[in-house]
């Protein structure tokens, strides 16, 4: 048995976007029961883990029973490298993607024909929610290759009936040229890289606000409301958040609706979300914590209660009422910096930097040792045309606002314009030099 759905492009909404909450939960339960049985029967890792926890697929009689199931972690993926978590024979696997990590060992995921079809449908659904319409030209600046972003987005763009411009990441000057010459209606890329493209427009003597772009679908890294305002102001478009992760599928696990821009709606007919606290207990909607997902339709690579490490909150649906939303990702458990007992995330610093008009959005964080104490320094470039004394005053303001909001003092330094790393995909903010 395979769970799937049909995409309805016109009049616009997927059939499962029209369900009531009760209808959606009934569908989720059927698909959860199928997924748990599929994983138990076909993945030795899951059979052993369920047996050790004293749980059997027959025990899943209600959505609340998901709490009986054990968690899956990224370490489990690495321990079963490369194909130990696949639930179908390799001859049924049509594509493999992978993402790298700090250990150097890849986390590998696979897709059947039906998985790829569902993925394309979900990207198309996400694009439609973003305001993209059939017949548009979409500039795809997500990286192609083992990374899920480029090829995943590509298939969904075509599925919606749009023209894809498969630029991939990098070659920023060429990105500008193609946007100027091909006049796409929408762009898909990371938010930090879109600001790099805006810089390149200006360097080329072009006004980024005068481009043909109407919508930017940005994801693959945490970003703040302040960053959204910066993007929309500099490029004169609507910027929406697409959410995904390789272990679930890739981009398209959820997406913001352009009419509300109030956080990605999770496509809950395919992915069952939970939020857990530090004690690994499920919390109610509206309470922040770590996001956990269970796939509901994946054939090749089912994931049961996968701990994403993303920190967010589950909220009621708005533009798609049955599908709950997540708040902006504040960071990841493993991105958190503990400085003199204070928890900090790069997104907190980004929000404050974006508020100060004399400072650009190009900044990095350097973590060093001073004696026995950790020390964190924000290095940031001033905006074009800002006088030195204004830039220095803005650094003092930055330091004060960080102290006021985060409760700790950080070092601040000005960097010469153009000297800090520019994003060509996922942006690295933190450099641990200890």
C-alpha positions in Angstrom: 0.0 0.0 0.0 1.2 3.5 -0.8 -0.3 6.7 0.4 -0.4 9.4 -2.3 -2.6 12.3 -3.5 -3.4 14.1 -6.7 -2.3 17.7 -7.3 -4.9 20.1 -8.4 -3.3 23.2 -9.9 -6.5 25.0 -10.9 -8.5 26.4 -9.3 -5.5 26.4 -7.1 -5.6 24.3 -4.0 -4.5 20.7 -3.5 -7.5 18.5 -2.6 -6.0 17.8 0.8 -5.6 21.5 1.5 -9.4 21.7 1.5 -10.0 19.1 4.2 -11.4 19.9 7.6 -9.1 19.3 10.6 -11.1 16.2 11.5 -10.8 14.8 8.0 -7.1 15.5 7.9 -6.5 13.8 11.3 -8.4 10.7 10.1 -6.2 10.6 7.0 -3.1 11.1 9.2 -4.0 8.1 11.3 -4.5 5.8 8.3 -1.2 6.9 6.9 0.7 6.7 10.2 -0.5 3.1 10.7 0.7 2.3 7.2 4.1 4.0 7.8 4.8 2.3 11.1 3.9 -1.1 9.7 6.0 -0.4 6.6 9.0 0.6 8.7 8.7 -2.4 11.1 8.3 -4.9 8.4 11.1 -3.7 6.1 13.8 -1.9 8.1 15.6 -4.1 10.6 16.7 -1.0 12.6 13.1 0.0 13.2 12.0 -3.6 14.1 14.8 -3.9 16.7 14.1 -0.4 18.1 10.3 -1.0 18.3 10.8 -4.4 19.9 13.2 -2.9 22.5 10.7 -0.2 23.3 7.9 -2.8 23.7 5.8 -1.3 20.9 4.2 -3.0 17.9 2.5 -1.5 14.8 -0.8 -2.9 16.0 -0.5 -0.6 19.1 -1.1 2.5 16.9 -4.8 3.0 17.2 -4.9 6.8 17.7 -2.6 9.7 16.7 -1.7 10.2 20.4 -0.2 6.7 20.3 2.8 8.2 18.4 4.3 8.9 21.8 4.8 5.2 22.3 7.3 5.1 19.4 11.0 5.7 19.9 12.8 8.7 18.3 15.1 8.6 15.3 18.2 10.8 15.3 20.8 11.9 12.8 23.3 9.6 14.5 21.0 6.7 13.6 21.3 7.7 10.0 25.0 7.8 10.1 25.2 4.5 12.0 23.2 2.9 9.2 25.2 4.5 6.4 24.7 4.2 3.5 21.4 2.3 2.8 20.6 0.6 6.2 17.4 2.6 6.7 16.0 2.0 3.2 12.6 0.2 3.3 12.5 -1.0 -0.3 14.9 -3.0 -2.5 17.6 -0.9 -4.2 16.1 -1.7 -7.6 13.1 0.3 -6.6 15.1 3.4 -5.6 15.2 6.0 -8.4 17.3 8.7 -6.7 19.7 9.2 -3.9 20.4 12.4 -2.1 22.8 13.1 0.8 23.8 15.9 3.1 27.2 16.3 4.8 27.7 16.9 8.5 30.3 17.7 11.0 31.5 14.1 11.4 32.3 13.9 7.7 29.9 11.0 7.2 27.0 11.7 4.9 23.4 11.2 5.8 21.8 9.4 2.8 18.2 9.4 1.7 16.4 7.6 -1.1 13.3 8.0 -3.2 11.0 5.6 -5.1 9.1 6.7 -8.2 6.1 7.5 -6.0 8.3 9.4 -3.5 9.5 11.6 -6.3 6.0 12.2 -7.6 4.8 13.2 -4.2 7.8 15.5 -3.7 7.1 17.3 -7.0 3.5 17.7 -6.0 4.4 19.2 -2.7 6.9 21.6 -4.2 4.2 22.7 -6.7 1.8 23.1 -3.8 4.3 25.2 -2.0 5.0 27.4 -5.0 1.3 28.0 -5.5 1.0 29.0 -1.9 3.9 31.4 -2.5 1.9 33.2 -5.2 3.6 31.5 -8.2 1.2 30.6 -11.0 1.4 28.3 -14.0 3.2 30.0 -16.9 5.6 31.9 -14.7 9.4 31.7 -15.2 11.2 30.6 -12.0 14.9 31.2 -11.5 16.2 28.3 -9.4 19.4 29.2 -7.5 19.3 26.3 -5.1 22.3 24.0 -5.5 22.0 21.0 -7.8 23.6 17.7 -7.0 23.4 15.6 -3.8 21.8 18.6 -2.0 18.0 18.2 -2.2 17.3 21.8 -2.9 18.1 22.2 -6.6 16.6 19.0 -8.1 13.7 19.0 -5.7 12.7 22.5 -6.6 13.2 21.9 -10.3 10.7 19.0 -10.4 8.1 21.0 -8.6 8.5 24.1 -10.8 7.8 22.0 -13.8 5.0 20.1 -12.1 3.2 23.4 -11.5 3.5 24.3 -15.2 6.2 26.9 -14.9 9.4 27.4 -16.9 12.4 26.6 -14.8 15.7 28.4 -15.2 18.1 25.9 -13.6 20.9 28.2 -12.6 22.0 26.5 -9.4 24.2 28.3 -6.8 27.3 30.4 -7.3 28.4 32.5 -10.2 26.7 35.5 -8.8 27.5 37.9 -11.6 25.9 35.4 -14.1 22.9 35.1 -11.7 22.4 38.9 -12.1 22.8 38.7 -15.9 20.3 35.9 -16.3 17.7 37.6 -14.0 18.2 40.8 -16.0 18.0 39.1 -19.4 15.5 36.2 -18.9 13.1 38.3 -16.7 11.9 35.5 -14.3 8.8 36.1 -12.2 10.1 34.3 -9.1 13.4 33.1 -7.6 14.2 30.2 -5.3 17.4 30.5 -3.1 18.6 30.9 0.4 17.7 34.3 1.9 21.3 35.2 2.6 22.3 34.5 -1.0 19.4 36.6 -2.3 21.0 39.6 -0.5 24.3 38.7 -2.1 22.5 38.8 -5.5 21.1 42.2 -4.6 24.6 43.5 -3.8 25.8 42.2 -7.2 22.9 44.0 -9.0 24.1 47.3 -7.4 27.7 46.6 -8.2 26.7 46.1 -11.8 25.0 49.5 -11.9 21.5 47.9 -11.9 18.6 48.6 -9.5 17.5 45.3 -7.9 14.1 46.9 -7.2 13.5 47.3 -11.0 14.0 43.6 -11.8 11.2 41.4 -13.0 11.0 39.4 -9.8 7.7 39.4 -7.9 8.2 36.6 -5.4 11.2 35.0 -3.6 10.8 31.5 -2.1 13.6 31.4 0.5 14.7 28.5 2.7 17.5 26.1 3.7 18.7 28.3 6.6 17.0 30.1 9.6 16.1 33.8 8.8 14.4 36.5 10.7 11.5 38.9 10.0 14.1 41.6 9.9 15.9 39.7 7.1 12.6 39.4 5.3 12.0 43.1 5.4 15.5 43.8 4.2 15.0 41.4 1.2 11.5 42.9 0.3 12.7 46.4 0.6 15.9 46.0 -1.5 14.3 43.8 -4.2 10.7 45.1 -4.2 9.1 41.7 -4.0 7.3 39.3 -1.6 9.6 36.9 0.3 8.1 33.7 1.6 9.6 30.9 3.7 9.8 27.3 2.4 10.7 24.7 4.9 12.3 21.3 4.5 15.1 19.0 5.5 16.8 16.2 3.6 15.8 13.5 6.2 12.1 14.2 5.5 12.2 14.8 1.8 14.0 18.1 1.0 12.3 21.5 0.5 8.5 21.5 0.5 7.7 20.0 3.9 5.9 23.2 4.5 5.5 26.7 3.0 4.3 30.1 3.9 1.2 31.5 2.1 1.9 34.8 0.4 -1.4 36.3 1.6 -0.5 35.9 5.3 3.3 35.4 5.5 2.9 34.2 9.0 5.1 31.0 9.1 5.2 27.9 7.0 2.1 25.7 6.9 3.2 22.1 7.3 1.7 19.8 4.7 0.4 17.5 7.4 -1.1 15.0 5.0 2.5 13.9 4.3 4.4 14.8 7.6 3.1 14.5 11.1 4.8 17.2 13.3 5.3 17.3 17.1 7.1 19.6 19.5 9.1 18.1 22.4 10.7 19.8 25.4 14.2 19.2 26.9 12.9 16.1 28.6 11.7 14.7 25.2 8.1 15.0 26.2 5.5 16.2 23.7 4.1 19.7 24.5 0.9 21.4 23.4 0.6 23.6 20.4 1.8 27.1 21.2 4.6 25.9 23.5 8.1 26.3 22.0 10.5 23.4 21.7 12.2 21.0 19.3 10.5 20.0 16.1 10.0 16.3 15.5 8.6 14.8 12.3 7.2 11.4 11.2 6.8 10.8 7.4 3.4 9.5 6.4 3.9 8.6 2.8 7.6 7.9 2.2 8.2 4.5 0.6 12.0 4.3 0.3 13.0 6.1 3.5 10.3 6.3 6.2 11.3 8.3 9.2 9.7 7.7 12.6 9.7 10.6 15.1 12.8 12.2 13.6 14.4 14.8 15.9 15.2 17.7 13.6 17.0 19.9 16.2 15.1 22.9 14.8 13.6 25.1 17.5 10.1 26.5 16.8 6.4 26.4 17.9 3.4 24.7 16.3 0.6 27.2 15.7 -3.0 26.9 14.3 -3.4 27.1 10.5 -4.6 30.4 8.9 -4.6 30.5 5.1 -4.7 26.7 5.1 -6.8 26.2 8.2 -6.5 22.4 8.7 -2.7 22.5 8.3 -0.8 23.8 11.3 2.0 26.3 11.0 5.4 26.6 12.5 6.8 29.9 13.8 10.1 31.1 12.3 12.9 28.7 13.2 14.9 30.5 15.9 17.9 28.1 15.4 19.0 24.6 16.1 19.9 22.9 19.3 23.4 22.4 17.9 23.6 26.0 16.7 23.1 27.4 20.2 26.1 29.3 21.7 26.3 29.2 25.5 28.3 32.3 26.6 28.8 32.8 30.3 25.6 30.9 31.0 23.5 32.8 28.4 22.0 30.9 25.5 22.5 32.8 22.1 21.5 32.0 18.5 22.9 33.7 15.4 19.4 34.6 14.4 19.1 36.8 17.6 22.2 38.8 16.5 20.9 39.0 12.9 17.6 40.6 14.0 19.5 43.3 15.9 22.0 44.0 13.1 19.2 44.4 10.6 17.5 47.0 12.8 20.5 49.4 12.6 20.5 51.2 9.3 24.2 52.1 9.2 25.1 48.3 9.3 24.9 45.9 6.5 23.5 42.4 6.8 27.0 41.0 6.1 28.3 39.8 9.5 30.0 36.9 11.2 30.4 35.6 14.7 33.9 34.6 16.0 34.1 32.5 19.1 37.5 32.6 20.8 39.1 32.0 24.2 40.4 34.8 26.4 42.2 33.0 29.3 39.6 30.5 30.5 36.6 32.4 29.2 34.8 32.1 25.9 34.5 35.4 24.0 32.1 36.1 21.1 32.8 39.0 18.6 30.4 40.3 16.0 32.3 41.4 12.9 30.0 43.5 10.6 30.4 45.6 7.5 29.0 49.1 7.3 26.6 50.0 4.6 27.8 51.8 1.5 28.4 55.5 2.1 28.3 55.4 5.9 30.9 57.6 7.4 33.4 56.1 9.8 32.2 57.9 12.9 28.6 56.9 12.1 29.7 53.3 11.7 31.5 53.4 15.0 28.5 54.8 16.8 26.4 52.1 15.3 28.7 49.4 16.7 28.2 50.9 20.2 24.4 50.7 19.6 24.7 47.1 18.5 26.6 46.2 21.6 24.1 47.9 23.8 21.1 46.3 22.2 22.6 42.8 22.4 23.4 43.4 26.1 19.8 44.7 26.7 18.1 41.8 24.9 20.4 38.8 25.4 21.8 39.8 28.8 25.5 39.4 27.9 28.2 41.6 26.4 29.7 40.7 23.0 32.7 42.3 21.3 31.9 44.2 18.1 34.3 45.1 15.2 33.9 46.8 11.9 35.1 45.0 8.8 36.0 46.7 5.6 33.3 46.5 2.9 33.5 43.4 0.8 35.8 41.5 3.2 33.4 39.2 5.0 32.3 35.9 3.3 29.3 36.1 1.0 26.7 33.4 0.8 26.6 31.3 -2.3 24.1 28.9 -0.7 23.8 28.1 3.0 25.5 30.9 5.0 28.0 30.1 7.7 27.6 32.7 10.5 29.6 31.2 13.4 33.4 30.6 13.3 34.6 28.7 16.3 38.3 29.7 16.7 38.8 28.2 20.2 
